[in-house]
């Protein structure tokens, strides 16, 4: 996602920077799988909202990290966001919604919300491999299979499809983490700064731009 669009920005530029992260990260994931890109990248100045009826993931890991905005100086306050990184070797997501509201657009447009939906009724669930979510807020009901809590992040196991500490990131290898064989989250509502995946298949994709914030995934 882009940082906030300021006055004087033309509509064409807005359309380019509003490319949804779940589509953009699919392309990023291909580069990761081919070794063409580093997993670490700068996040925008906007977080985004995500909801889902259910997320069923395998080889779950979770640890703390910092997501830094582009051009930010780690020695100065601001520009960094504390996140809980959740990783899965593979996951299915049912009835996923993602939205981001961009305020103060020129030409009297005001605030515009981009809303993306996939994996809804009549379609296959969203499917991802090597999935990482940089989350700042999460509400859900959760069930874990064979969970270990208090694992040193640097000892999290790697699998052929991902998980473990995400390559290229600066997470503390001695920091707190947890892992589980499986994780099932229902009634998911979260705010996130980034999503990356080696594979991201979105069945029944719908993308809409609307004025105001009424069409955000939740309020």
DOTORNU-886058 format. One line per field, with one value per residue (C-alpha): residue in three letters; x, y, z. Coordinates in steps of 0.5 Angstrom, whole numbers, plus 500, padded with zeros to 3 digits. Layout:
BEGIN
rest: (ALA ...)
px: (X ...)
py: (Y ...)
pz: (Z ...)
END
This chain:
BEGIN
rest: (UNK UNK UNK UNK UNK UNK UNK UNK UNK UNK UNK UNK UNK UNK UNK UNK UNK UNK UNK UNK UNK UNK UNK UNK UNK UNK UNK UNK UNK UNK UNK UNK UNK UNK UNK UNK UNK UNK UNK UNK UNK UNK UNK UNK UNK UNK UNK UNK UNK UNK UNK UNK UNK UNK UNK UNK UNK UNK UNK UNK UNK UNK UNK UNK UNK UNK UNK UNK UNK UNK UNK UNK UNK UNK UNK UNK UNK UNK UNK UNK UNK UNK UNK UNK UNK UNK UNK UNK UNK UNK UNK UNK UNK UNK UNK UNK UNK UNK UNK UNK UNK UNK UNK UNK UNK UNK UNK UNK UNK UNK UNK UNK UNK UNK UNK UNK UNK UNK UNK UNK UNK UNK UNK UNK UNK UNK UNK UNK UNK UNK UNK UNK UNK UNK UNK UNK UNK UNK UNK UNK UNK UNK UNK UNK UNK UNK UNK UNK UNK UNK UNK UNK UNK UNK UNK UNK UNK UNK UNK UNK UNK UNK UNK UNK UNK UNK UNK UNK UNK UNK UNK UNK UNK UNK UNK UNK UNK UNK UNK UNK UNK UNK UNK UNK UNK UNK UNK UNK UNK UNK UNK UNK UNK UNK UNK UNK UNK UNK UNK UNK UNK UNK UNK UNK UNK UNK UNK UNK UNK UNK UNK UNK UNK UNK UNK UNK UNK UNK UNK)
px: (500 502 503 498 497 498 494 497 497 494 489 493 498 493 491 498 500 493 495 492 498 495 496 502 505 503 508 513 512 514 521 522 521 526 531 531 528 530 524 525 522 520 512 508 505 498 496 490 484 483 477 476 471 477 484 487 494 500 507 505 510 509 515 516 519 519 516 520 517 521 527 526 532 532 536 530 523 517 517 517 512 512 509 507 509 505 508 505 508 501 494 487 483 475 471 477 476 482 481 485 482 486 484 485 485 485 479 474 475 476 477 477 477 479 476 478 474 476 474 467 461 461 468 474 478 484 490 497 504 510 505 507 503 506 500 499 492 488 481 479 478 484 485 492 495 501 503 510 510 516 521 527 525 532 530 524 524 524 520 521 515 517 516 521 524 522 529 532 529 532 528 532 534 533 527 520 516 511 510 504 503 496 493 485 483 475 472 478 479 486 490 496 502 505 503 508 507 511 504 497 491 485 478 473 477 473 476 472 474 468 468 468 470 463 466 472 472 470 469)
py: (500 507 513 518 522 529 535 536 528 527 521 517 517 515 509 506 507 504 497 492 489 482 482 486 481 475 478 479 472 470 474 471 464 465 468 475 479 480 479 485 492 498 499 505 510 506 500 496 492 485 480 473 468 463 462 455 455 450 450 457 461 468 473 480 485 492 494 501 506 508 513 512 513 507 512 517 516 515 511 504 500 494 488 481 477 471 466 459 454 454 457 457 464 463 470 475 482 487 495 501 508 514 521 528 526 532 534 534 527 527 520 514 507 501 494 488 481 474 467 468 464 460 460 457 459 464 459 462 458 462 467 472 477 483 485 491 488 482 480 472 466 461 454 451 444 442 449 451 458 462 459 463 466 464 456 457 451 452 449 448 453 458 460 460 468 471 471 478 481 483 480 478 471 471 474 471 467 461 455 450 445 448 454 455 463 464 471 474 482 485 491 490 493 488 481 477 470 465 463 467 465 469 466 470 477 483 490 497 504 508 515 515 510 506 500 499 491 493 500)
pz: (500 499 504 505 498 499 495 488 487 480 480 475 481 486 482 481 489 491 488 493 497 497 489 490 495 490 485 491 493 486 487 494 491 486 490 486 492 500 504 508 505 507 509 507 512 512 516 513 516 514 516 515 517 518 517 518 518 518 522 525 528 532 534 535 530 527 521 518 514 507 509 516 521 526 531 531 534 529 522 526 528 533 530 532 526 524 519 516 511 508 510 507 509 508 506 506 506 506 506 507 507 504 506 503 496 491 486 492 493 500 503 498 501 497 499 496 497 496 498 499 498 492 491 494 500 499 499 501 502 506 509 513 517 520 525 530 532 532 535 534 537 536 537 537 536 539 541 544 548 550 544 542 536 533 534 530 525 518 513 505 504 509 517 522 522 515 511 511 517 523 529 535 535 543 543 545 540 540 535 533 529 526 528 527 527 527 527 525 525 525 523 519 516 511 508 504 501 496 493 494 490 491 488 487 487 488 488 489 490 494 497 505 510 510 506 510 513 520 524)
END
